[in-house]
């Protein structure tokens, strides 16, 4: 007499329990295995030259594991070809998988992890745990090595500074975040060209544009209401442009009253004005990302916020003549930053395990990844920019990739990034929920500031929170 | 010979009992243990913190909200589901006209039974996705187009914090009625037809036969259903996780305890705290089941 509903509940609890069993089982395994591996970092030993800064022995095999998600793994095969070209005697073992943790946990516990891992996706290894137990190679030597494209430059000078910042974990650079995500509000260029519309620079221009678009029978803006962090991205972008980088730094460092900054409030009022004037697509608050983005592809809404993965994500449903194009958010009155900058983030973290058999080879593989040739291949195959400066130049890019590259370039040092959602997991979801209330205009700007600040204060007060600082 | 048969029985029970011990009892015991620690869920090390987690839990406003929503479901879900299932089962069994051939159900009752039972063969996430689509918040959504066409206006359903929880409750009811209908139907066909016929000859109407005959004779089945539905109401995790904004939103309006356990255990890195919630949920379920069985106890009627 058990209904499927009861069953599913049991299943859920049982799975949770099995997970618990596995996790504790895994930890005892780890405790056992940690005694065996005292040889930290194999490989290397050949002469270190500027051509071969880590002393890779040419014949040592390389073991690469790639998360085969939205970017596929064709780009990695191309990178491996470049590695083989440099070391023709080597053999490269390639694995493109999605279940990183289940497959790699035993290898870490057994002391024979792969040499390079693209540690991404839903079942990525918890990098903070790996970092605190000293299982990740320090990437300082990689960033200090000579660049492949120009031996007179260090690798660290050829990549976006955000990578060096995002690499830090437990005070050391341990992660190579390879993909650069550009956040923007996106529109369909042919639609705008046909109507003679232009993305707006100032708030007043934006309101006028929205009015014109609305009169044309199109909703000026849609957002992914079921996942309110998308509209939160618009809110934060306007706030940071208004008040400068200090606004987001204070939030990321959990400083008192960071969310009560006048710029946060001004941007919240702007969101309320969009909603109040009826410029959001009717009912968008209840749509998920697929529904809202599809409506946008069908021309029911003019703008939608998202990251630079949007074009790739919507490929199956976008009409053939659709041109996904990035636009900046408008400037509120009295803004400190120029209009043509935006939020960016470095993602897709690659790691080299400290105990890897061919650690030197792993680092060399990363150095090859950071060459313009390899990075260009990545952008060509995936349509996404990388953290390598200028690697997208001269490539024939899709409209989405070229417009986000342009925004990236025009923003320069004014582009900003944020870490609080990743650093403080207990704060992420509650803040999103408050953004949802703001976008639906069920709370005022002041209420938004107070509620967000309360969540931040609770996080700061929690003794388990590890407070982070950033530059 | 007797000794041998024990061995025979034991050999059959050993494997299921071992599975039960490993996959049901042992996780429960572990959850009790972890609820007293500050385990994050992904690190091998953790400390014993006594009843700290339970003290924090007592002050947790979101958990209290979630508990309140579960209580709303606990009242609404069994009442409405059992009422609807009883009415439909009664119609299928004795709703048709009484004639020389005796009492019978409405015409085509086999078809209705099948139609009502259909949600049972769909998995919960499928049901959640179907209903989330039906209740799309835009005016062009399936249900909105329909209600607009017949002049009832539109609603944002799951995007409206005032009614989102009731939308979830409706889907729970829709998914459960069919099963209990079949259950009650089976129990009703176990009641001898001559009892109904005797009542009709004595001049009892439909309502009187229902309240005086059907309901008392079905009491045991209803009681069991009530407990099952109560357990379902204390959960509701799967539907909330798939259907609602956030999930659990908008603005925590559909938070339930199951979702809080999942959020704390798997997202916030507070597996110890989530275990404490699980322990609370365990005792709550136990108490509610016991109270319901006790409160609804009646003398059994033999027939």
Interface residues (C-beta under 8 A of the other chain):
Chain A: X1 X2 X3 X4 X5 X6 X8 X9 X12 X13 X14 X16 X17 X18 X20 X21 X23 X24 X27 X28 X30 X31 X126 X129 X132 X225 X226 X227 X228 X281 X282 X283 X284 X285 X286 X287 X291 X295 X425 X426 X428 X429 X430 X432 X433 X434 X436 X437 X440 X442 X464
Chain B: X23 X24 X26 X27 X28 X30 X31 X34 X38 X41 X42 X43 X44 X62 X120 X123 X124 X136 X137 X138 X139 X141 X156 X157 X158 X159 X161 X172 X175 X176 X179 X183 X224 X228 X231 X232 X235 X237 X238 X244 X245 X246 X248 X249 X250 X251 X252 X258 X261 X262 X263 X265 X267 X268 X269 X270 X271 X278
